[in-house]
């Protein structure tokens, strides 16, 4: 069989491939193909056999067990969510509707130093320290090794693929009795041992979250030592930096130093400049990143909203224009309500109300729209939702990130063209995370494919109604099987656990 990668620049004069008497499992006909490489779109048919793309071109002579007409639709590689906290969701809700409904076929989990493994938690140890409680209150932290977690993902596959990071904060909690200090040499050795085992089992890298208390006390040298196994296993260093506000440049420098010292790629998580006093500083941070790009491999991701979401803290209130409560253990009735309204009802200050709500989560409107657009437009920026699926009232980015980029920022705002937007959520993250066979719509690659209407795709999730399916996504294929169509989820569970090439 002739399997040809078509050059998009010759799309106007494509000739039929010599595939007479060839039969495939599926042929998608008449699609406008955006292949994830940033090349111009072209019209073609796509043939799928088993879990791979077998041919792309004019397949007039070919037959298939089934055919799908994609006239008027864009066919693109399935979207890769470069930053998620779906570690538990893959197991507890394997249909993965918040992501599948957007066209996402792969999620990168274990970000911000938070992974579900390796950690066994007992209620005798008390409440799960934040921010690990963003994943679960303790019940799902039951994996003594990273290999055990991956084994369960493989034995009970989700509807989409997962590339898994091991979290430094998780390693700290598993290893240390006191988190408010640097780890000693014995603890570092144990964390390093657990990190090495995770990478050997299939983790694609290590994430850190020194912004948060479980890891804030860790000095740079601790991070370097714990992450040393990255080099021998070809892993990536991913970080929620120590500071994204006043000291953001210092945090970038720490990140670059760790990457250079270890000789590994780095990814800056959900890059932002937070706080009213820092509005506009993305010009400075992006220029700083650009200066370091020739010296070392650097990636970054961004979500398309000017509001963040994490655990509630009174310390963060002054830097935000508004604060929405997303969940509260002692006061679940206030989920989805403005903190100012909660404070008024309690008859106390916002700071005092925040303390009464803990443990809790919140959305902080603490970024400038111009900064968000500037970061999204940066050439190396990937798209990551950073959604928190277990919040009672989640940030709309959980359900709306990818259609918002394609609809609002691409079609309506004109921030970049559709080919660039698709590249940022397909070919670029596949390259940054080393996901072989993913991210491009080309023969020989896995058949992760999304069909969408470029004129209709749009996020419907809002801050008032965050759980809303996107408009304009028609069909989603994961490893060759249809997982989403016009009727919704099909029930297919064809997701793979992905390793770094």
C-alpha positions, 0 to 999 in steps of 0.5 A: 500500500502506498502511504504518502505524506502530502505536502500542503502547498500542493493541495490544489493539485493533489492526485489520487493515491494508487490505492485501488482494492485497498480496504481500510477500517474507516475513511474520513472524506472531504476534510479540510486538513490542518495537520498540526505542523503549522502548514497551510490547510489542504483538502483530503481524505484520511484513511484509518487502519486499526489505531493508526492513520494509514493514508492522507490524500485523494483516496478515490479508489479506496474502500473502507468498512465505514466512511464519514463525510467531513465536508465543511469540517476541519480535521486536526490532530486530537488536542493535547492538554499540556497542563491538567489535574486529571490524575484522579478523573481518568479513573473516577470518571473515565469517560472524560467528558470535560475534555473529550467534548472539547476535542482533547485526546491526550492530557498531561497529568501530575502538574504543579508538583501534585500527582496521585502517586506515589502516595498512600494516605491514611486518615490517621495522618489527618487532612490531606495537605493543600494543594494535594486536596485539589485532587482528592481528600485522601481516598484516591491517594492509595498507590504505593508506587507510580508503577501501580498507578500506571498499571491501573490506568492501563487495566482500566483505560479512560476514553483519552490518552494520558502522559503522566508526571510525578510530583515533587510535592507528592514525593515530599509528603510521602517521604517527610514528616515535616514539610516546613523545612528543606529535606535532609540528605536521607530524605532527598535520597529517598525522593530521588529513588521514588522519582527514578522508579516513576520514570522507569515505570513510564512517567514523562517527567517531574513537576514541581510546585514551589509556589505551594507550602508543601514545597515552598521550603525546598531550596533550589538544590533540593529540586536539582538533586531530586530531579537528577534522574530526569537526565538518565531517563530523558524526562522533562522538568515542569514547574509551577514556579515559586513566584508569578508576581513580583519576583517572577523574573527570579523564578524564571532564572531558578527554572532555567538554572535547574534545566541547565544544571540537569541538562533537560528541557523545562516547561513553565506551567500556566505562565502568567504575571499575577496581581494588579501591580504586575499588569503589563509585565508579560513584555518583560517575562517573554523577552527574558524567556526569548533570551534564554531559548537559544541556550536551552530547551524551554516550553510554556503553557497558558490558559485563555482566561484572565482568572486563575483557580487554586486553593483559597488563601487570605494572602492572595486576596489583595492582588485580585480584582474579584474572588469566586469561591469554588468549593469549601469543606465547612461551607459547601453552600457558598460554592460559586459565590463571590467572596465579598458576598460571603463576607457580607453574609457572615458579617466579617471581612473578606480575609476573615471569611476566607479563613472560615471557609478553609479548606476551600478553593477559589477563582482569582481575577488577578491578570490583565487581558493584554498579558493573556493575549501576549503570552498566548501569542508567543511562539513557544506557548502551548495550550493547557487548561489547568482545570480542576475537575473535582471543584464543586463550582469549577473554573470554566477553563475545565470545559472551555479552554480549547474551543475558546482559543479556536473560537474567541481568540482565533476567529473573533479576535484574530490573535493568530491563524487557525493553523497556528492555534492548532499547532499550539495544541497538537504538534507543539506539545507533542514535541515539547513532551516527546510524545512520539506518534502524536500531535500530527495528522500524518500517515503512521501517526496514531489516529487521534483526530478531531473534526470541528466546524471552524465557523461554529466552534466556541466555548459555552462554559462561563463563570456562572455556568461552568459545566457546558459542552462546547459548540462546533466539535462533531467527532473525536477519534482516540487511537482509531476509535470514535469516542465522541460524535454528534450524540455525545460520548460513545463509551469507547475507552481506547486511551493509552498511557503515553511514554516520552520518546 
